[in-house]
Amino acid sequence: MAETKISEYLGTGRRKTSVARVRLASGSGKIVVNGRPFDSYFPVETLRATAAQPLTVTGTTEKLDARITVTGGGPTGQAGAVRHGIARALLQFDASLRAPLKAEGLLTRDPRMKERKKYGQPGARKRFQYSKR
C-alpha cells in the first residue's frame, strides 16, 4: 500500500480554562474558529493579533488554513489557547520552526489559573471585615 502524507497537522492549546483544538492544512491563509470567520469570532484587533502570532512569527500566514474548535473561558483565554494550539500544530508541520516559536515563548503553556476561593473568606484572598466590638 502506498504511503500517504499527512495533510492535516493537529495541535491542542490551553490557557486558563479554555481549550483549543487546531487543525492546520496547506491553503491560502483562511482561519475558521467554531465555524465562524476569524475576524468575526475575535472582533478585537489585539485578540486577533494574539491568536495569529505564531503564524506571523514563522511567516506562514498565507500558506496554511486553520480550522479551530475552542471551548471554555472568555475571549482572552480563548485567544491564548488558539495561539498555543497553532504553535503546537506548526511544530508538527515543520520541526525547524521550533527555534523562532520558542524564542517568542509561544510553546510554553501559561500556568496562571484563577485561585480557588477558601472557606471562612469571601474570595481567594479577601477576608471578611474584622469587627473589634
N, C-alpha and C positions, 0 to 999 in steps of 0.2 A: 504494500500500500504506500502511496506517495505521501511524503511528509508535508503537512500543511503548516504554513507560517501563521503565528498568532496575529490576528488582525485587530484585536482589542487588548488594551492594557488596563488592568484594574488597579485601583488604589483606594484605601479606606482612610479617611481623615477624621480626627476628633478634636473638639475644642469645647470646653465646659460640658454641657450636656448634649451637644449637637454631634451627630454622626453623618458623614457624607460618604456615599459610595460613588466613585468616579470611574467612568469608562472612557478611555481615550482611543480614538481611531483616526487614521490618516484622513485628512479632509481639507476644508477651506477656512477653518477657524470659527466654526459655528458652535456656540455653547448653549445647551438647553439644561435648565435646572427645574426639576419636578414638572417637566412637560411645558414649562414656560420659557420664553426667551430670556437670556441672561440679563439684559437691560431692564426688563420689566420685573424680574424677580428681585434684583438688587437695584432699587431706584436711586440710591445714594451713591455718588461717584466714589467716595472713599471706600465703601464696601466692595464696589466693583474692582477698584484698584487692588485692594487686599486679596480678593478671591483669585484674580488673574495674575498675581505677582509671579508665581513660578513660571508661567508661560512667557511673561515679559522678560524675566531674568535670563531664561535659556534661549530666547529668540524663536520660540516655536509657536507663536500666536497664530500665524497664518497657515501652519502646516497640519494642525491637529483639530479634530472636532471632539467635543466633550459632551457626554450625557451624564448628568449628575442627579442623584437622588439624595436629598438631605432631609433629616428629621430631627426634631427636638431643639430646644433652646430658642434664642431670639436671633435677630438679623446679624448682629456682630459675631456671635458664636458660630452661626451657620457659615458666614463668610470665612471665618478662621478654619472651620472644618473643611470647607471646599478647598481652601489654599493648601492645607496639609494633604488632602487626598490627591489633588492634582500633582503635587510634588512627588508623592509616593508612586503615582502611576507613571510619571515621567522617568523615574528610575528604571521601571520595567521596560519602558520604551527604548531608553538609551542609557546604559550604565555610566557612560562618560560624562553625563550631566551632573553626577554626584557632587563634584567639586564646587561648581557655581551655586548649586542649591544649598549645599552645606555652608558655604561662605555667607549666604544671606540668612541662614538659620531657619530654612523652610522645612527641614526634615525633622526638626525637634517637635515633639508633642508638648504643647503648653500645659503644664501640670496644674495651673491655678484653677481651683474649683471654689464654689461657694462653701463657706464654712458652715457646719451644721449648728442649729440652734441648741443651746444647752438648757437643761431643766433648771428652774429657780431663777431664770433670766428671761427678759422679753425677746432677746435676739441672740446672735452668736457671741457678741462681746458686751453688749449693753447690759447694765444692771438695773434692777428696779430701784426707784428713788429711795434713798435712805431717809428714814424718819427718826429723829433723835427723841422726840416725845410723842 
